[in-house]
Amino acid sequence: MRRGPLNLITDVAGIAVGNAQHEGLKSGVTVVMGEAPMVASVLVMGGAPGSRETDLLAPEQTVQAIDAVVLSGGSAFGLDAASGVLAWLAERGRGFAVGPARVPIVPGAILFDLLNGGDKAWGRFPPYRELAYDAAVSARSGAFPLGSVGAGTGALVAGPQGTMKGGLGSASVVLPNGATIGAIAAVNALGFATVGDGPHFWAAPFEEGAEFGGLGFPAVVPPEARAPRTKSVDGAGWNTTIAIVATDMALSKAEARRLATAAHDGFARALWPSHTPYDGDAVFALSTGVRPPPEGHDVVVLSAAAAAVMARAIARGVHAATPAPGDLAACWSALFGTSA
């Protein structure tokens, strides 16, 4: 397997991504849109989720395809973000047909970034609907920035000083059969993405090249790194990693659900601890269906790739949100000093 040309979820044919954020708010929105309706499912494994339109993604439910998925900051206030994308799609006549009516199907999930220091005095209505509309307008099938953008703008993870910056990450891989799988994650976890207080990432065994620093895995994992350390008690609500995994292979809703299940293994590979009672960890799985369905061993390869590409996307989100000067001492200071 090799990573995709852009090493982004947009390497999957039929996928577009748009981001919008407000720096004063320290929050934002990411939209992943299909050029055509996409088969989708979801699996939530965190104990404190916030989501919209996820029940209809169960394999037995009627609607078979969706138009977009929204990842947003803002806790429950951010659930309004999907309305902005729904409006953009409706203006273009897209959506589930009910007679002459068209109803865009836009599931979404949120992370908690209300206590990150941004100005949340937004008045009567939160700004997420308008941010999401802007994100939909900007959605493109090519390259997009990582780190402190979109839903990852105000994200935080556990770090040596209590917290360090999280962010928006993405990665992709081309499978031996020529199909592509990609992931995108807004990383705001209760736990660590790095191995304790060091600069190494838990996801290092899956790194492609030096996409998140190229430091590899530490020769020895210190005992304190194996302890379930998290953000401070006062920050117990500042959590959740929300993510999307997508492939260009044709999948049923049941197969998409299985892909989401496999992708959650990437959370466990990249975050310690993950899936806690104070995280709302959720993975949406999408199929654009422009390639034939997997056959035989392809299913196993696809599942393994989903976990690996998700772990890489998570690490890239944290790495891209942190300044990375050229010399190691400065990099260490930026990663693990007071600026984090």
Disulfide bonds with the S-S distance in Angstrom:
none
